[in-house]
Amino acid sequence: MGREDGRRRPLLIAAAAVVAVLVGAGLYWFEPWKLWQEQTVREALPTTAPGVRPSGSAGPAALRTLATGDLISHEHTTRGEVKIIQAQDGSRFLRLEGLDTSNGPDLRVWLTDAPVKEGVAGWRVFDDGKHVSLGELKGNKGDQNYPIPADVSLSDYSSVSIWCDRFDVSFGAAALTPA
């Protein structure tokens, strides 16, 4: 062991520490393990919004579909159907049926006013205009319900995005067509 080895050792230790911090930060930020984790949600079709007590016997026949759309892929392969449904008591919710997408960090369900564009051109448009988050994506597969706040005017929104808030990118989106 020469004098030169004695000088390199602190540099190697410092470099290893920097690499460890960068790897840790990268794991925290990207959460790569989520790409291999799947979470399936199978929520039943509600008859009212969560927390709202139905007046009388509201059954599935009391539900009215206001708009529909089919999800297309953006950053990740995404399939499924989107429905905006109104219950007899006036409460509304967004329903994802047959959702199949990748898992990822900080995924949200957004109502937006952005047009749905295919390919890379559509990945980042949904935060450019008006949007409202309906909450965190409950799972990357299955059937899910998201209450729509009463003060949200549906006429202001024309699409839905499965939005990755961490990286500002759409995993998939659907244009809404009035029923």
FENMOBEL-V786370 format. One record per pair of residues at least 24 apart in sequence whose ideal C-beta (glycine too) atoms are under 10 Angstrom apart, sorted by sequence separation. I is the first residue (numbers start at 1). J is the second residue. D is the distance in Angstrom with one decimal. If there is no record, write none. Layout:
i=I j=J d=D
i=I j=J d=D
This chain:
i=62 j=86 d=9.4
i=63 j=87 d=5.9
i=64 j=88 d=8.3
i=77 j=101 d=7.0
i=78 j=102 d=7.8
i=109 j=133 d=7.1
i=110 j=134 d=7.0
i=132 j=156 d=8.6
i=154 j=178 d=9.1
i=62 j=87 d=6.4
i=63 j=88 d=7.5
i=71 j=96 d=8.0
i=76 j=101 d=5.7
i=77 j=102 d=7.0
i=108 j=133 d=4.9
i=109 j=134 d=4.5
i=110 j=135 d=9.7
i=131 j=156 d=9.8
i=132 j=157 d=7.2
i=137 j=162 d=6.1
i=62 j=88 d=3.6
i=66 j=92 d=7.1
i=71 j=97 d=9.9
i=75 j=101 d=9.6
i=76 j=102 d=3.9
i=108 j=134 d=7.6
i=109 j=135 d=6.2
i=130 j=156 d=6.0
i=131 j=157 d=7.8
i=134 j=160 d=8.7
i=137 j=163 d=8.7
i=60 j=87 d=9.9
i=61 j=88 d=9.0
i=62 j=89 d=8.5
i=67 j=94 d=9.2
i=68 j=95 d=9.6
i=71 j=98 d=9.0
i=74 j=101 d=9.6
i=75 j=102 d=8.4
i=76 j=103 d=9.0
i=82 j=109 d=9.2
i=84 j=111 d=8.5
i=108 j=135 d=7.0
i=109 j=136 d=7.8
i=129 j=156 d=9.8
i=130 j=157 d=7.2
i=137 j=164 d=9.4
i=64 j=92 d=9.5
i=66 j=94 d=10.0
i=70 j=98 d=9.8
i=71 j=99 d=7.3
i=73 j=101 d=8.2
i=76 j=104 d=7.1
i=108 j=136 d=6.1
i=109 j=137 d=5.8
i=129 j=157 d=9.8
i=130 j=158 d=9.8
i=131 j=159 d=9.2
i=58 j=87 d=6.3
i=59 j=88 d=8.8
i=68 j=97 d=9.7
i=71 j=100 d=8.7
i=73 j=102 d=9.9
i=75 j=104 d=8.5
i=82 j=111 d=9.8
i=107 j=136 d=6.7
i=108 j=137 d=6.4
i=109 j=138 d=8.6
i=129 j=158 d=9.9
i=131 j=160 d=9.9
i=136 j=165 d=9.1
i=58 j=88 d=4.5
i=63 j=93 d=9.5
i=65 j=95 d=9.0
i=71 j=101 d=7.8
i=106 j=136 d=7.8
i=107 j=137 d=3.9
i=131 j=161 d=7.7
i=133 j=163 d=7.8
i=57 j=88 d=9.6
i=58 j=89 d=6.7
i=76 j=107 d=9.8
i=106 j=137 d=9.2
i=107 j=138 d=9.4
i=140 j=171 d=8.6
i=56 j=88 d=7.9
i=63 j=95 d=9.5
i=107 j=139 d=9.6
i=131 j=163 d=8.0
i=133 j=165 d=8.1
i=54 j=87 d=7.7
i=55 j=88 d=8.1
i=56 j=89 d=9.2
i=58 j=91 d=10.0
i=104 j=137 d=8.6
i=107 j=140 d=7.5
i=126 j=159 d=7.3
i=54 j=88 d=7.3
i=55 j=89 d=6.3
i=103 j=137 d=8.6
i=125 j=159 d=9.3
i=126 j=160 d=9.1
i=127 j=161 d=8.8
i=137 j=171 d=8.6
i=52 j=87 d=7.8
i=54 j=89 d=6.1
i=109 j=144 d=8.0
i=111 j=146 d=9.2
i=126 j=161 d=4.3
i=49 j=85 d=10.0
i=53 j=89 d=8.5
i=101 j=137 d=8.2
i=103 j=139 d=8.2
i=104 j=140 d=7.8
i=110 j=146 d=10.0
i=125 j=161 d=8.8
i=126 j=162 d=9.7
i=127 j=163 d=7.4
i=49 j=86 d=9.7
i=52 j=89 d=5.9
i=54 j=91 d=9.4
i=103 j=140 d=4.3
i=109 j=146 d=5.2
i=111 j=148 d=7.3
i=122 j=159 d=9.7
i=126 j=163 d=5.9
i=45 j=83 d=9.3
i=47 j=85 d=9.9
i=49 j=87 d=6.7
i=52 j=90 d=9.0
i=99 j=137 d=8.4
i=101 j=139 d=9.6
i=102 j=140 d=6.2
i=103 j=141 d=8.8
i=108 j=146 d=9.9
i=111 j=149 d=10.0
i=123 j=161 d=9.8
i=127 j=165 d=8.7
i=46 j=85 d=8.4
i=48 j=87 d=4.7
i=52 j=91 d=5.2
i=99 j=138 d=9.3
i=101 j=140 d=5.1
i=102 j=141 d=9.9
i=122 j=161 d=9.0
i=45 j=85 d=7.7
i=47 j=87 d=5.7
i=48 j=88 d=7.7
i=49 j=89 d=7.8
i=51 j=91 d=9.1
i=94 j=134 d=5.8
i=99 j=139 d=7.7
i=100 j=140 d=7.6
i=101 j=141 d=7.6
i=35 j=76 d=9.1
i=46 j=87 d=7.1
i=47 j=88 d=7.4
i=48 j=89 d=5.2
i=49 j=90 d=9.0
i=50 j=91 d=8.8
i=93 j=134 d=8.6
i=94 j=135 d=9.7
i=96 j=137 d=8.5
i=99 j=140 d=7.1
i=100 j=141 d=5.5
i=111 j=152 d=6.9
i=123 j=164 d=9.7
i=127 j=168 d=6.0
i=45 j=87 d=9.9
i=47 j=89 d=8.5
i=48 j=90 d=9.1
i=49 j=91 d=3.4
i=74 j=116 d=9.0
i=96 j=138 d=8.7
i=99 j=141 d=6.0
i=100 j=142 d=8.5
i=113 j=155 d=10.0
i=116 j=158 d=8.2
i=117 j=159 d=9.9
i=126 j=168 d=8.9
i=127 j=169 d=9.4
i=48 j=91 d=5.3
i=49 j=92 d=7.2
i=50 j=93 d=8.4
i=74 j=117 d=8.8
i=96 j=139 d=9.4
i=98 j=141 d=8.7
i=99 j=142 d=6.0
i=111 j=154 d=7.8
i=113 j=156 d=6.1
i=114 j=157 d=9.2
i=115 j=158 d=7.0
i=116 j=159 d=5.0
i=124 j=167 d=9.4
i=126 j=169 d=9.0
i=127 j=170 d=9.1
i=47 j=91 d=9.3
i=49 j=93 d=5.8
i=72 j=116 d=6.6
i=74 j=118 d=8.5
i=98 j=142 d=7.9
i=99 j=143 d=7.2
i=112 j=156 d=9.5
i=113 j=157 d=5.6
i=114 j=158 d=7.6
i=115 j=159 d=6.9
i=116 j=160 d=8.7
i=123 j=167 d=9.7
i=124 j=168 d=6.2
i=126 j=170 d=5.5
i=46 j=91 d=8.5
i=48 j=93 d=8.9
i=71 j=116 d=9.3
i=72 j=117 d=9.1
i=73 j=118 d=8.5
i=74 j=119 d=8.1
i=75 j=120 d=8.8
i=96 j=141 d=9.8
i=97 j=142 d=8.6
i=98 j=143 d=7.0
i=99 j=144 d=6.6
i=111 j=156 d=8.3
i=112 j=157 d=6.1
i=113 j=158 d=5.8
i=114 j=159 d=5.9
i=116 j=161 d=8.2
i=123 j=168 d=9.0
i=124 j=169 d=5.9
i=125 j=170 d=7.7
i=70 j=116 d=9.8
i=72 j=118 d=6.1
i=73 j=119 d=9.0
i=74 j=120 d=8.1
i=96 j=142 d=7.9
i=97 j=143 d=5.1
i=111 j=157 d=4.1
i=112 j=158 d=7.4
i=113 j=159 d=7.5
i=123 j=169 d=5.1
i=124 j=170 d=7.2
i=46 j=93 d=6.5
i=69 j=116 d=8.0
i=72 j=119 d=9.3
i=74 j=121 d=9.5
i=75 j=122 d=9.5
i=96 j=143 d=6.7
i=97 j=144 d=8.4
i=110 j=157 d=8.9
i=111 j=158 d=8.9
i=112 j=159 d=5.1
i=114 j=161 d=7.6
i=122 j=169 d=10.0
i=123 j=170 d=5.4
i=126 j=173 d=6.8
i=45 j=93 d=9.3
i=74 j=122 d=5.5
i=75 j=123 d=5.5
i=95 j=143 d=7.1
i=96 j=144 d=4.7
i=97 j=145 d=9.9
i=111 j=159 d=7.6
i=112 j=160 d=7.2
i=122 j=170 d=6.5
i=123 j=171 d=9.0
i=125 j=173 d=8.8
i=46 j=95 d=8.6
i=73 j=122 d=9.4
i=74 j=123 d=4.9
i=75 j=124 d=9.1
i=95 j=144 d=7.1
i=96 j=145 d=8.0
i=110 j=159 d=8.6
i=111 j=160 d=6.0
i=112 j=161 d=5.6
i=120 j=169 d=10.0
i=45 j=95 d=6.9
i=72 j=122 d=7.8
i=74 j=124 d=8.9
i=94 j=144 d=8.7
i=95 j=145 d=5.3
i=96 j=146 d=7.7
i=110 j=160 d=6.8
i=111 j=161 d=8.4
i=122 j=172 d=9.4
i=123 j=173 d=9.2
i=74 j=125 d=9.6
i=93 j=144 d=9.7
i=94 j=145 d=7.3
i=95 j=146 d=7.7
i=109 j=160 d=6.9
i=110 j=161 d=4.7
i=112 j=163 d=8.3
i=122 j=173 d=6.5
i=43 j=95 d=8.3
i=45 j=97 d=8.9
i=74 j=126 d=9.2
i=93 j=145 d=5.0
i=94 j=146 d=4.5
i=109 j=161 d=7.8
i=110 j=162 d=8.0
i=43 j=96 d=9.2
i=93 j=146 d=6.0
i=94 j=147 d=8.1
i=108 j=161 d=8.2
i=109 j=162 d=6.5
i=110 j=163 d=4.7
i=117 j=170 d=9.6
i=43 j=97 d=10.0
i=92 j=146 d=9.9
i=93 j=147 d=5.1
i=94 j=148 d=6.0
i=108 j=162 d=7.6
i=109 j=163 d=7.5
i=116 j=170 d=8.9
i=41 j=96 d=8.7
i=92 j=147 d=7.6
i=93 j=148 d=5.8
i=107 j=162 d=6.1
i=108 j=163 d=4.7
i=110 j=165 d=9.0
i=118 j=173 d=9.6
i=91 j=147 d=7.0
i=92 j=148 d=4.3
i=107 j=163 d=7.0
i=108 j=164 d=7.8
i=114 j=170 d=9.0
i=116 j=172 d=9.5
i=117 j=173 d=8.5
i=91 j=148 d=8.1
i=92 j=149 d=8.8
i=106 j=163 d=8.8
i=107 j=164 d=5.7
i=108 j=165 d=5.4
i=116 j=173 d=4.8
i=41 j=99 d=8.1
i=91 j=149 d=10.0
i=92 j=150 d=8.0
i=104 j=162 d=9.0
i=106 j=164 d=6.1
i=107 j=165 d=7.6
i=108 j=166 d=9.8
i=112 j=170 d=9.1
i=115 j=173 d=9.5
i=116 j=174 d=6.6
i=117 j=175 d=9.6
i=40 j=99 d=9.2
i=91 j=150 d=7.6
i=105 j=164 d=6.9
i=106 j=165 d=4.4
i=107 j=166 d=8.6
i=114 j=173 d=8.1
i=116 j=175 d=4.2
i=40 j=100 d=9.6
i=85 j=145 d=8.4
i=90 j=150 d=7.9
i=92 j=152 d=8.0
i=94 j=154 d=9.9
i=102 j=162 d=9.5
i=104 j=164 d=5.3
i=105 j=165 d=8.4
i=106 j=166 d=4.0
i=110 j=170 d=8.6
i=115 j=175 d=7.2
i=116 j=176 d=9.0
i=80 j=141 d=8.9
i=101 j=162 d=5.9
i=104 j=165 d=10.0
i=105 j=166 d=4.6
i=106 j=167 d=8.1
i=112 j=173 d=8.0
i=114 j=175 d=9.7
i=38 j=100 d=9.5
i=78 j=140 d=9.1
i=79 j=141 d=10.0
i=80 j=142 d=9.0
i=81 j=143 d=9.6
i=83 j=145 d=9.7
i=84 j=146 d=9.9
i=86 j=148 d=9.1
i=92 j=154 d=7.3
i=102 j=164 d=9.7
i=104 j=166 d=7.8
i=105 j=167 d=7.8
i=38 j=101 d=9.9
i=80 j=143 d=8.8
i=85 j=148 d=9.3
i=99 j=162 d=8.0
i=104 j=167 d=8.2
i=108 j=171 d=10.0
i=110 j=173 d=8.8
i=38 j=102 d=8.9
i=39 j=103 d=6.5
i=76 j=140 d=9.0
i=80 j=144 d=9.5
i=84 j=148 d=7.1
i=96 j=160 d=8.3
i=107 j=171 d=6.7
i=112 j=176 d=9.7
i=37 j=102 d=9.9
i=38 j=103 d=6.3
i=104 j=169 d=9.2
i=111 j=176 d=8.4
i=36 j=102 d=9.8
i=37 j=103 d=5.4
i=94 j=160 d=6.6
i=96 j=162 d=8.3
i=35 j=102 d=6.2
i=36 j=103 d=8.2
i=37 j=104 d=10.0
i=104 j=171 d=6.6
i=34 j=102 d=8.0
i=35 j=103 d=6.6
i=86 j=154 d=9.3
i=103 j=171 d=9.5
i=34 j=103 d=4.3
i=35 j=104 d=7.5
i=102 j=171 d=6.5
i=33 j=103 d=9.1
i=34 j=104 d=5.6
i=84 j=154 d=6.6
i=101 j=171 d=5.2
i=102 j=172 d=9.3
i=34 j=105 d=6.3
i=101 j=172 d=5.6
i=31 j=103 d=8.8
i=32 j=104 d=9.7
i=100 j=172 d=9.3
i=31 j=104 d=7.4
i=32 j=105 d=9.3
i=34 j=107 d=9.1
i=84 j=157 d=9.1
i=99 j=172 d=8.8
i=30 j=104 d=9.1
i=31 j=105 d=4.3
i=30 j=105 d=7.0
i=31 j=106 d=8.6
i=29 j=105 d=7.7
i=84 j=160 d=8.5
i=28 j=105 d=9.3
i=82 j=159 d=8.9
i=83 j=160 d=9.8
i=82 j=160 d=4.8
i=96 j=174 d=9.2
i=82 j=161 d=10.0
i=82 j=162 d=9.6
i=66 j=148 d=9.7
i=80 j=162 d=8.9
i=94 j=176 d=9.5
i=78 j=161 d=9.8
i=78 j=162 d=6.2
i=76 j=162 d=8.4
i=67 j=154 d=7.2
i=74 j=161 d=8.0
i=75 j=162 d=9.4
i=66 j=154 d=6.7
i=74 j=162 d=8.3
i=75 j=163 d=9.9
i=76 j=164 d=8.7
i=69 j=158 d=9.3
i=71 j=160 d=7.8
i=74 j=163 d=9.6
i=75 j=164 d=7.0
i=67 j=157 d=9.2
i=69 j=159 d=7.3
i=71 j=161 d=9.2
i=74 j=164 d=9.6
i=82 j=172 d=9.8
i=67 j=158 d=9.1
i=69 j=160 d=6.5
i=71 j=162 d=7.3
i=82 j=173 d=9.0
i=83 j=174 d=9.7
i=75 j=167 d=8.0
i=78 j=170 d=8.6
i=80 j=172 d=7.8
i=82 j=174 d=4.4
i=84 j=176 d=6.7
i=67 j=160 d=9.2
i=76 j=169 d=9.0
i=78 j=171 d=5.4
i=79 j=172 d=7.7
i=81 j=174 d=7.8
i=82 j=175 d=9.2
i=83 j=176 d=9.3
i=75 j=169 d=4.7
i=76 j=170 d=9.1
i=77 j=171 d=8.7
i=78 j=172 d=2.5
i=80 j=174 d=8.1
i=82 j=176 d=7.0
i=84 j=178 d=9.2
i=85 j=179 d=9.4
i=43 j=138 d=7.7
i=50 j=145 d=7.9
i=52 j=147 d=8.8
i=74 j=169 d=7.1
i=75 j=170 d=6.3
i=76 j=171 d=4.5
i=77 j=172 d=7.9
i=78 j=173 d=8.0
i=82 j=177 d=9.9
i=84 j=179 d=8.4
i=41 j=137 d=9.0
i=43 j=139 d=9.3
i=49 j=145 d=8.6
i=50 j=146 d=9.7
i=51 j=147 d=8.1
i=74 j=170 d=4.2
i=75 j=171 d=5.4
i=76 j=172 d=6.9
i=78 j=174 d=9.1
i=83 j=179 d=8.3
i=41 j=138 d=4.6
i=42 j=139 d=8.8
i=49 j=146 d=9.8
i=50 j=147 d=5.9
i=73 j=170 d=9.4
i=74 j=171 d=6.0
i=75 j=172 d=8.0
i=39 j=137 d=8.9
i=40 j=138 d=9.8
i=41 j=139 d=3.6
i=45 j=143 d=8.0
i=49 j=147 d=4.5
i=72 j=170 d=9.6
i=73 j=171 d=8.0
i=74 j=172 d=5.4
i=39 j=138 d=7.6
i=40 j=139 d=5.6
i=41 j=140 d=8.7
i=42 j=141 d=9.1
i=43 j=142 d=7.6
i=44 j=143 d=8.0
i=46 j=145 d=5.6
i=48 j=147 d=9.6
i=49 j=148 d=8.0
i=73 j=172 d=5.4
i=74 j=173 d=6.2
i=39 j=139 d=3.8
i=40 j=140 d=8.0
i=41 j=141 d=7.3
i=42 j=142 d=5.1
i=43 j=143 d=5.6
i=45 j=145 d=7.5
i=49 j=149 d=9.4
i=71 j=171 d=9.0
i=72 j=172 d=6.1
i=73 j=173 d=9.0
i=38 j=139 d=7.9
i=39 j=140 d=5.8
i=40 j=141 d=4.3
i=41 j=142 d=4.2
i=42 j=143 d=5.7
i=43 j=144 d=5.3
i=44 j=145 d=8.4
i=46 j=147 d=8.8
i=49 j=150 d=8.8
i=71 j=172 d=4.6
i=72 j=173 d=6.3
i=38 j=140 d=6.0
i=39 j=141 d=6.9
i=40 j=142 d=4.5
i=41 j=143 d=6.8
i=42 j=144 d=8.6
i=43 j=145 d=5.1
i=70 j=172 d=9.9
i=71 j=173 d=6.7
i=72 j=174 d=7.0
i=37 j=140 d=8.4
i=38 j=141 d=5.8
i=39 j=142 d=8.2
i=40 j=143 d=9.2
i=41 j=144 d=4.9
i=43 j=146 d=9.7
i=70 j=173 d=10.0
i=71 j=174 d=4.7
i=72 j=175 d=8.5
i=38 j=142 d=9.7
i=40 j=144 d=9.9
i=41 j=145 d=9.3
i=69 j=173 d=8.5
i=70 j=174 d=5.7
i=71 j=175 d=9.8
i=69 j=174 d=3.3
i=70 j=175 d=8.4
i=34 j=140 d=8.6
i=68 j=174 d=8.3
i=69 j=175 d=5.3
i=67 j=174 d=9.6
i=68 j=175 d=9.8
i=69 j=176 d=4.8
i=70 j=177 d=9.3
i=67 j=175 d=9.5
i=68 j=176 d=7.1
i=69 j=177 d=6.1
i=67 j=176 d=4.2
i=68 j=177 d=5.8
i=66 j=176 d=8.7
i=67 j=177 d=6.1
i=68 j=178 d=8.5
i=67 j=178 d=5.2
i=68 j=179 d=5.9
i=66 j=178 d=6.9
i=67 j=179 d=5.9
i=65 j=178 d=9.5
i=66 j=179 d=5.9
i=65 j=179 d=4.5
i=64 j=179 d=7.9
i=31 j=166 d=8.3
i=30 j=166 d=8.5
i=29 j=166 d=7.3
i=30 j=167 d=8.8
i=29 j=167 d=9.1
